[in-house]
Amino acid sequence: MNYDELAKKSVAMTRLSYAPYSRFHVGAALLAKDGTVWSGCNIENAAYGPSNCAERTAVFKAVSEGCRDFEAIAIAGGAENADGIPEISDFCPPCGVCRQVLAEFCGKDFKVILVGKDGSQKILTLGELLPESFSLK
């Protein structure tokens, strides 16, 4: 399957992130099995603990609206340039907490699309990123 539109949406979401502390902006686009795309961005907080990653933002939005069947997620991220605009860096894999949240709702064959600075894509399965996870699926 072609995930180009999903990848583009994840890149667009980096510009909506709130990252005044790390200045590292991440965007995610979560594809539900019904074709709906749920987007998310990272949202930081001065206390760090209440911060939320882009991937979890997208998952929590979807789940809070009743959606729990997912096919794939695209993730893009990068630091700000001198003008404060996010620039996509090399592939930005999900953190361990996000991997575990994805494992709660997605199977081991769930696709994780990492978006590179040149628009390239690296597609992995959740099982590859988080082997032996704690999961109901």
N, CA, C and O atoms as a DFTB+ gen file, in Angstrom:
548 C
 N C O
     1  1       0.844      -1.194       0.000
     2  2       0.000       0.000       0.000
     3  2       0.883       1.249       0.000
     4  3       1.964       1.257       0.588
     5  1       0.421       2.270      -0.648
     6  2       1.127       3.534      -0.713
     7  2       0.734       4.402       0.490
     8  3      -0.443       4.698       0.699
     9  1       1.715       4.792       1.253
    10  2       1.461       5.596       2.446
    11  2       1.917       7.047       2.283
    12  3       2.157       7.732       3.277
    13  1       2.039       7.523       1.038
    14  2       2.543       8.864       0.791
    15  2       1.692       9.958       1.450
    16  3       2.239      10.879       2.058
    17  1       0.374       9.867       1.339
    18  2      -0.493      10.892       1.925
    19  2      -0.394      10.893       3.450
    20  3      -0.414      11.949       4.083
    21  1      -0.289       9.712       4.025
    22  2      -0.132       9.601       5.475
    23  2       1.189      10.246       5.899
    24  3       1.243      10.963       6.898
    25  1       2.243       9.990       5.141
    26  2       3.553      10.577       5.432
    27  2       3.487      12.104       5.343
    28  3       4.028      12.795       6.206
    29  1       2.835      12.632       4.316
    30  2       2.708      14.085       4.158
    31  2       1.956      14.706       5.324
    32  3       2.311      15.787       5.794
    33  1       0.919      14.022       5.790
    34  2       0.141      14.539       6.930
    35  2       1.007      14.581       8.185
    36  3       0.904      15.523       8.971
    37  1       1.858      13.577       8.387
    38  2       2.724      13.586       9.571
    39  2       3.705      14.752       9.514
    40  3       3.988      15.378      10.535
    41  1       4.221      15.042       8.326
    42  2       5.128      16.183       8.166
    43  2       4.386      17.483       8.464
    44  3       4.913      18.343       9.170
    45  1       3.186      17.638       7.942
    46  2       2.392      18.849       8.186
    47  2       2.120      19.044       9.671
    48  3       2.085      20.177      10.153
    49  1       1.929      17.959      10.392
    50  2       1.620      18.054      11.825
    51  2       2.805      18.566      12.647
    52  3       2.608      19.080      13.749
    53  1       4.033      18.435      12.131
    54  2       5.180      18.953      12.887
    55  2       5.058      20.453      13.103
    56  3       5.553      20.979      14.099
    57  1       4.408      21.140      12.182
    58  2       4.268      22.600      12.294
    59  2       3.230      23.018      13.335
    60  3       3.163      24.189      13.707
    61  1       2.431      22.081      13.800
    62  2       1.436      22.386      14.838
    63  2       1.913      21.990      16.227
    64  3       1.229      22.258      17.215
    65  1       3.067      21.361      16.312
    66  2       3.545      20.905      17.612
    67  2       3.904      22.087      18.505
    68  3       4.177      23.191      18.034
    69  1       3.893      21.822      19.795
    70  2       4.254      22.819      20.800
    71  2       5.505      22.296      21.491
    72  3       5.430      21.449      22.381
    73  1       6.664      22.816      21.066
    74  2       7.941      22.285      21.557
    75  2       8.907      23.408      21.941
    76  3      10.005      23.492      21.390
    77  1       8.506      24.281      22.892
    78  2       9.373      25.409      23.240
    79  2      10.617      25.013      24.037
    80  3      11.548      25.810      24.152
    81  1      10.647      23.823      24.577
    82  2      11.771      23.401      25.425
    83  2      12.805      22.591      24.639
    84  3      13.996      22.895      24.690
    85  1      12.362      21.580      23.926
    86  2      13.294      20.759      23.152
    87  2      13.553      21.338      21.762
    88  3      14.598      21.086      21.162
    89  1      12.594      22.116      21.255
    90  2      12.630      22.633      19.900
    91  2      12.718      21.507      18.857
    92  3      13.200      21.703      17.742
    93  1      12.242      20.336      19.256
    94  2      12.180      19.170      18.369
    95  2      10.711      18.870      18.138
    96  3       9.987      18.524      19.072
    97  1      10.273      19.002      16.900
    98  2       8.860      18.905      16.551
    99  2       8.563      17.559      15.901
   100  3       9.274      17.124      14.995
   101  1       7.507      16.909      16.372
   102  2       7.126      15.597      15.843
   103  2       5.657      15.640      15.442
   104  3       4.820      16.214      16.138
   105  1       5.367      15.023      14.310
   106  2       3.997      14.893      13.833
   107  2       3.698      13.433      13.542
   108  3       4.588      12.667      13.171
   109  1       2.440      13.057      13.714
   110  2       2.014      11.687      13.449
   111  2       0.666      11.693      12.750
   112  3      -0.169      12.570      12.972
   113  1       0.477      10.692      11.901
   114  2      -0.805      10.492      11.217
   115  2      -1.140       9.009      11.337
   116  3      -0.419       8.153      10.824
   117  1      -2.236       8.723      12.016
   118  2      -2.661       7.362      12.336
   119  2      -3.806       6.965      11.415
   120  3      -4.844       7.625      11.384
   121  1      -3.614       5.893      10.671
   122  2      -4.627       5.420       9.722
   123  2      -5.471       4.328      10.368
   124  3      -4.964       3.274      10.753
   125  1      -6.771       4.602      10.479
   126  2      -7.706       3.601      10.991
   127  2      -8.081       2.641       9.862
   128  3      -7.961       2.978       8.684
   129  1      -8.525       1.475      10.222
   130  2      -8.896       0.483       9.204
   131  2     -10.085       0.932       8.368
   132  3     -10.282       0.426       7.263
   133  1     -10.892       1.881       8.877
   134  2     -12.019       2.390       8.094
   135  2     -11.610       3.531       7.161
   136  3     -12.453       4.093       6.462
   137  1     -10.310       3.877       7.147
   138  2      -9.804       4.930       6.271
   139  2      -9.670       6.296       6.916
   140  3      -9.095       7.206       6.318
   141  1     -10.186       6.456       8.115
   142  2     -10.063       7.730       8.821
   143  2      -8.608       7.946       9.230
   144  3      -7.921       7.010       9.638
   145  1      -8.151       9.183       9.115
   146  2      -6.799       9.530       9.561
   147  2      -6.898      10.432      10.784
   148  3      -7.558      11.471      10.761
   149  1      -6.236      10.018      11.834
   150  2      -6.187      10.764      13.083
   151  2      -4.786      11.355      13.206
   152  3      -3.794      10.632      13.112
   153  1      -4.702      12.657      13.415
   154  2      -3.403      13.307      13.461
   155  2      -3.034      13.680      14.890
   156  3      -3.883      13.772      15.776
   157  1      -1.737      13.892      15.080
   158  2      -1.247      14.304      16.392
   159  2       0.106      14.976      16.269
   160  3       0.815      14.802      15.278
   161  1       0.454      15.742      17.286
   162  2       1.770      16.376      17.363
   163  2       2.233      16.321      18.811
   164  3       1.436      16.094      19.721
   165  1       3.529      16.530      19.014
   166  2       4.016      16.550      20.384
   167  2       3.622      17.861      21.053
   168  3       3.598      18.921      20.427
   169  1       3.314      17.758      22.341
   170  2       2.903      18.907      23.137
   171  2       3.703      18.860      24.432
   172  3       3.484      17.998      25.284
   173  1       4.635      19.804      24.567
   174  2       5.525      19.810      25.726
   175  2       4.961      20.639      26.875
   176  3       4.035      21.432      26.706
   177  1       5.546      20.427      28.038
   178  2       5.175      21.149      29.249
   179  2       6.455      21.399      30.031
   180  3       7.369      20.575      30.002
   181  1       6.529      22.513      30.721
   182  2       7.731      22.849      31.486
   183  2       8.081      21.774      32.512
   184  3       9.248      21.614      32.867
   185  1       7.095      21.050      32.982
   186  2       7.338      19.999      33.971
   187  2       7.754      18.676      33.319
   188  3       8.051      17.718      34.032
   189  1       7.784      18.600      32.018
   190  2       8.146      17.437      31.192
   191  2       7.214      16.238      31.369
   192  3       6.754      15.691      30.367
   193  1       6.922      15.816      32.567
   194  2       6.049      14.651      32.780
   195  2       4.708      14.765      32.089
   196  3       4.250      13.786      31.501
   197  1       4.058      15.911      32.133
   198  2       2.768      16.061      31.449
   199  2       2.874      16.226      29.936
   200  3       1.850      16.338      29.263
   201  1       4.073      16.244      29.393
   202  2       4.230      16.346      27.941
   203  2       3.651      15.111      27.265
   204  3       3.528      14.054      27.884
   205  1       3.301      15.250      26.005
   206  2       2.728      14.124      25.272
   207  2       3.338      14.049      23.880
   208  3       3.501      15.067      23.208
   209  1       3.670      12.853      23.460
   210  2       4.250      12.625      22.134
   211  2       3.171      12.679      21.056
   212  3       1.984      12.521      21.339
   213  1       3.601      12.902      19.825
   214  2       2.689      12.983      18.679
   215  2       1.903      11.695      18.484
   216  3       0.702      11.727      18.217
   217  1       2.583      10.565      18.616
   218  2       1.943       9.276      18.399
   219  2       0.815       9.034      19.397
   220  3      -0.278       8.605      19.026
   221  1       1.096       9.314      20.666
   222  2       0.058       9.128      21.684
   223  2      -1.071      10.123      21.518
   224  3      -2.229       9.790      21.771
   225  1      -0.756      11.348      21.093
   226  2      -1.822      12.325      20.841
   227  2      -2.798      11.778      19.803
   228  3      -4.012      11.844      19.993
   229  1      -2.264      11.237      18.705
   230  2      -3.122      10.683      17.653
   231  2      -3.930       9.491      18.152
   232  3      -5.131       9.402      17.893
   233  1      -3.283       8.581      18.861
   234  2      -3.989       7.399      19.382
   235  2      -5.071       7.810      20.366
   236  3      -6.194       7.310      20.293
   237  1      -4.753       8.704      21.277
   238  2      -5.731       9.104      22.295
   239  2      -6.919       9.839      21.676
   240  3      -8.053       9.669      22.123
   241  1      -6.664      10.656      20.649
   242  2      -7.774      11.315      19.954
   243  2      -8.698      10.263      19.336
   244  3      -9.919      10.343      19.471
   245  1      -8.111       9.290      18.664
   246  2      -8.914       8.259      18.000
   247  2      -9.704       7.428      19.001
   248  3     -10.907       7.226      18.839
   249  1      -9.032       6.956      20.020
   250  2      -9.689       6.095      21.007
   251  2     -10.787       6.869      21.740
   252  3     -11.849       6.318      22.031
   253  1     -10.530       8.137      22.035
   254  2     -11.537       8.933      22.749
   255  2     -12.779       9.201      21.904
   256  3     -13.818       9.598      22.432
   257  1     -12.673       8.982      20.587
   258  2     -13.812       9.139      19.684
   259  2     -14.402       7.792      19.274
   260  3     -15.278       7.733      18.411
   261  1     -13.923       6.705      19.894
   262  2     -14.501       5.387      19.657
   263  2     -13.803       4.525      18.631
   264  3     -14.260       3.419      18.345
   265  1     -12.709       5.002      18.070
   266  2     -11.974       4.237      17.053
   267  2     -10.873       3.413      17.724
   268  3     -10.077       3.938      18.502
   269  1     -10.842       2.114      17.410
   270  2      -9.833       1.244      18.025
   271  2      -9.220       0.238      17.066
   272  3      -8.518      -0.675      17.500
   273  1      -9.468       0.383      15.788
   274  2      -8.919      -0.538      14.793
   275  2      -8.022       0.241      13.837
   276  3      -8.490       1.087      13.075
   277  1      -6.727      -0.057      13.890
   278  2      -5.754       0.733      13.152
   279  2      -4.909      -0.114      12.216
   280  3      -4.675      -1.298      12.458
   281  1      -4.456       0.523      11.137
   282  2      -3.638      -0.145      10.123
   283  2      -2.181       0.306      10.165
   284  3      -1.267      -0.513      10.063
   285  1      -1.967       1.635      10.317
   286  2      -0.609       2.165      10.206
   287  2      -0.514       3.543      10.851
   288  3      -1.520       4.213      11.084
   289  1       0.728       3.946      11.133
   290  2       0.996       5.300      11.605
   291  2       2.245       5.800      10.900
   292  3       3.219       5.063      10.744
   293  1       2.211       7.065      10.473
   294  2       3.387       7.717       9.898
   295  2       3.892       8.725      10.918
   296  3       3.107       9.421      11.563
   297  1       5.216       8.796      11.059
   298  2       5.835       9.672      12.054
   299  2       6.969      10.455      11.387
   300  3       7.820       9.883      10.705
   301  1       6.962      11.782      11.598
   302  2       8.029      12.639      11.091
   303  2       8.471      13.557      12.217
   304  3       7.662      13.957      13.054
   305  1       9.747      13.888      12.237
   306  2      10.229      14.787      13.277
   307  2      11.543      15.430      12.924
   308  3      12.304      14.936      12.092
   309  1      11.792      16.559      13.587
   310  2      13.057      17.249      13.392
   311  2      13.129      18.511      14.221
   312  3      12.128      18.999      14.747
   313  1      14.339      19.023      14.320
   314  2      14.591      20.236      15.095
   315  2      14.200      21.473      14.297
   316  3      14.045      21.426      13.077
   317  1      14.045      22.581      15.019
   318  2      13.757      23.863      14.378
   319  2      14.998      24.382      13.667
   320  3      16.124      24.153      14.109
   321  1      14.779      25.082      12.563
   322  2      15.888      25.787      11.929
   323  2      16.024      27.162      12.587
   324  3      15.335      27.439      13.570
   325  1      16.875      28.006      12.078
   326  2      17.122      29.320      12.670
   327  2      15.876      30.205      12.677
   328  3      15.777      31.129      13.484
   329  1      14.935      29.929      11.792
   330  2      13.695      30.702      11.732
   331  2      12.585      30.111      12.587
   332  3      11.459      30.608      12.574
   333  1      12.897      29.045      13.336
   334  2      11.896      28.415      14.194
   335  2      10.966      27.457      13.476
   336  3       9.944      27.050      14.030
   337  1      11.308      27.092      12.249
   338  2      10.473      26.182      11.458
   339  2      11.051      24.773      11.559
   340  3      12.253      24.581      11.378
   341  1      10.194      23.779      11.850
   342  2      10.700      22.403      11.939
   343  2      11.259      21.914      10.610
   344  3      10.665      22.140       9.556
   345  1      12.390      21.251      10.668
   346  2      12.977      20.614       9.494
   347  2      13.072      19.125       9.769
   348  3      13.655      18.706      10.769
   349  1      12.503      18.332       8.887
   350  2      12.496      16.882       9.085
   351  2      13.935      16.371       9.043
   352  3      14.702      16.688       8.134
   353  1      14.272      15.582      10.042
   354  2      15.604      14.986      10.109
   355  2      15.523      13.558       9.589
   356  3      14.555      13.181       8.930
   357  1      16.521      12.791       9.883
   358  2      16.444      11.386       9.531
   359  2      15.280      10.759      10.282
   360  3      14.597      11.431      11.054
   361  1      15.061       9.502      10.060
   362  2      13.908       8.809      10.626
   363  2      13.771       9.043      12.130
   364  3      14.760       9.081      12.861
   365  1      12.529       9.198      12.570
   366  2      12.206       9.523      13.962
   367  2      11.313       8.407      14.524
   368  3      10.088       8.512      14.463
   369  1      11.906       7.359      15.061
   370  2      11.097       6.245      15.575
   371  2      10.384       6.618      16.873
   372  3      10.829       7.516      17.588
   373  1       9.297       5.943      17.176
   374  2       8.559       6.243      18.411
   375  2       9.348       5.844      19.652
   376  3      10.131       4.894      19.627
   377  1       9.135       6.575      20.727
   378  2       9.775       6.250      22.006
   379  2       9.163       4.959      22.565
   380  3       8.178       4.449      22.029
   381  1       9.737       4.451      23.614
   382  2       9.260       3.209      24.216
   383  2       7.835       3.295      24.740
   384  3       7.063       2.345      24.606
   385  1       7.486       4.428      25.335
   386  2       6.123       4.595      25.855
   387  2       5.119       4.557      24.703
   388  3       4.076       3.913      24.806
   389  1       5.434       5.242      23.618
   390  2       4.536       5.234      22.454
   391  2       4.440       3.846      21.837
   392  3       3.367       3.437      21.394
   393  1       5.541       3.127      21.806
   394  2       5.506       1.759      21.279
   395  2       4.555       0.898      22.115
   396  3       3.800       0.089      21.575
   397  1       4.600       1.080      23.422
   398  2       3.722       0.279      24.284
   399  2       2.258       0.693      24.118
   400  3       1.374      -0.163      24.129
   401  1       1.991       1.985      23.965
   402  2       0.617       2.443      23.728
   403  2       0.106       1.879      22.403
   404  3      -1.034       1.419      22.330
   405  1       0.924       1.908      21.369
   406  2       0.520       1.319      20.093
   407  2       0.236      -0.170      20.256
   408  3      -0.710      -0.690      19.663
   409  1       1.048      -0.856      21.055
   410  2       0.849      -2.295      21.279
   411  2      -0.484      -2.588      21.961
   412  3      -1.040      -3.675      21.797
   413  1      -0.992      -1.638      22.713
   414  2      -2.276      -1.825      23.393
   415  2      -3.429      -1.938      22.400
   416  3      -4.404      -2.648      22.646
   417  1      -3.308      -1.229      21.273
   418  2      -4.414      -1.155      20.321
   419  2      -4.122      -1.772      18.956
   420  3      -5.032      -1.929      18.143
   421  1      -2.879      -2.119      18.700
   422  2      -2.487      -2.585      17.371
   423  2      -1.739      -3.909      17.466
   424  3      -1.035      -4.163      18.443
   425  1      -1.891      -4.729      16.474
   426  2      -1.197      -6.010      16.456
   427  2       0.252      -5.881      16.013
   428  3       0.708      -4.805      15.627
   429  1       0.950      -6.977      16.076
   430  2       2.373      -7.000      15.718
   431  2       2.623      -6.672      14.253
   432  3       3.729      -6.263      13.902
   433  1       1.610      -6.842      13.376
   434  2       1.754      -6.537      11.955
   435  2       1.408      -5.087      11.610
   436  3       1.519      -4.682      10.453
   437  1       0.991      -4.310      12.604
   438  2       0.695      -2.889      12.420
   439  2       1.921      -2.203      11.819
   440  3       3.047      -2.437      12.260
   441  1       1.700      -1.359      10.813
   442  2       2.799      -0.709      10.105
   443  2       3.171       0.633      10.743
   444  3       2.303       1.450      11.051
   445  1       4.458       0.841      10.933
   446  2       5.008       2.097      11.433
   447  2       5.871       2.673      10.314
   448  3       6.904       2.107       9.956
   449  1       5.430       3.813       9.764
   450  2       6.118       4.440       8.653
   451  2       6.942       5.604       9.190
   452  3       6.392       6.587       9.685
   453  1       8.251       5.487       9.091
   454  2       9.143       6.556       9.521
   455  2       9.473       7.397       8.290
   456  3       9.877       6.869       7.254
   457  1       9.295       8.713       8.417
   458  2       9.467       9.620       7.277
   459  2      10.808      10.329       7.391
   460  3      11.101      10.953       8.411
   461  1      11.617      10.233       6.350
   462  2      12.935      10.862       6.323
   463  2      12.899      12.267       5.766
   464  3      11.881      12.719       5.243
   465  1      14.024      12.953       5.885
   466  2      14.103      14.354       5.478
   467  2      13.863      14.575       3.992
   468  3      13.445      15.662       3.592
   469  1      14.112      13.590       3.190
   470  2      13.894      13.716       1.757
   471  2      12.555      13.124       1.322
   472  3      12.308      12.926       0.132
   473  1      11.691      12.843       2.307
   474  2      10.394      12.247       1.998
   475  2      10.433      10.736       1.897
   476  3       9.404      10.095       1.681
   477  1      11.620      10.165       2.052
   478  2      11.732       8.704       1.993
   479  2      10.979       8.076       3.169
   480  3      10.705       8.732       4.174
   481  1      10.660       6.820       3.019
   482  2       9.915       6.099       4.053
   483  2      10.626       4.804       4.417
   484  3      11.130       4.078       3.560
   485  1      10.648       4.546       5.692
   486  2      11.138       3.264       6.202
   487  2       9.950       2.640       6.919
   488  3       9.441       3.198       7.891
   489  1       9.507       1.480       6.438
   490  2       8.317       0.843       7.004
   491  2       8.737      -0.368       7.824
   492  3       9.403      -1.282       7.336
   493  1       8.326      -0.341       9.076
   494  2       8.586      -1.436      10.014
   495  2       7.269      -1.917      10.583
   496  3       6.260      -1.219      10.488
   497  1       7.266      -3.084      11.164
   498  2       6.080      -3.530      11.892
   499  2       6.274      -3.205      13.362
   500  3       7.397      -3.044      13.839
   501  1       5.163      -3.114      14.065
   502  2       5.240      -2.885      15.500
   503  2       5.959      -4.040      16.189
   504  3       6.668      -3.840      17.175
   505  1       5.772      -5.241      15.665
   506  2       6.470      -6.399      16.217
   507  2       7.983      -6.274      16.110
   508  3       8.712      -6.744      16.983
   509  1       8.452      -5.643      15.045
   510  2       9.891      -5.410      14.899
   511  2      10.391      -4.360      15.883
   512  3      11.493      -4.473      16.421
   513  1       9.566      -3.333      16.113
   514  2       9.953      -2.247      17.007
   515  2       9.801      -2.588      18.489
   516  3      10.505      -2.039      19.336
   517  1       8.882      -3.494      18.792
   518  2       8.626      -3.838      20.191
   519  2       8.345      -5.333      20.316
   520  3       7.200      -5.748      20.499
   521  1       9.401      -6.132      20.216
   522  2       9.192      -7.592      20.364
   523  2       8.837      -7.933      21.810
   524  3       9.282      -7.268      22.745
   525  1       8.052      -8.951      21.971
   526  2       7.685      -9.441      23.306
   527  2       6.988      -8.381      24.150
   528  3       7.234      -8.282      25.353
   529  1       6.116      -7.584      23.522
   530  2       5.424      -6.522      24.243
   531  2       4.332      -7.070      25.158
   532  3       3.878      -8.204      25.006
   533  1       3.933      -6.249      26.095
   534  2       2.747      -6.524      26.906
   535  2       1.570      -6.083      26.070
   536  3       1.479      -4.908      25.715
   537  1       0.655      -6.996      25.741
   538  2      -0.420      -6.623      24.832
   539  2      -1.581      -7.600      24.907
   540  3      -1.402      -8.782      25.202
   541  1      -2.759      -7.094      24.638
   542  2      -3.950      -7.918      24.517
   543  2      -4.047      -8.513      23.126
   544  3      -4.738      -9.514      22.934
   545  1      -3.366      -7.918      22.145
   546  2      -3.481      -8.349      20.739
   547  2      -2.372      -9.276      20.345
   548  3      -2.322      -9.728      19.201
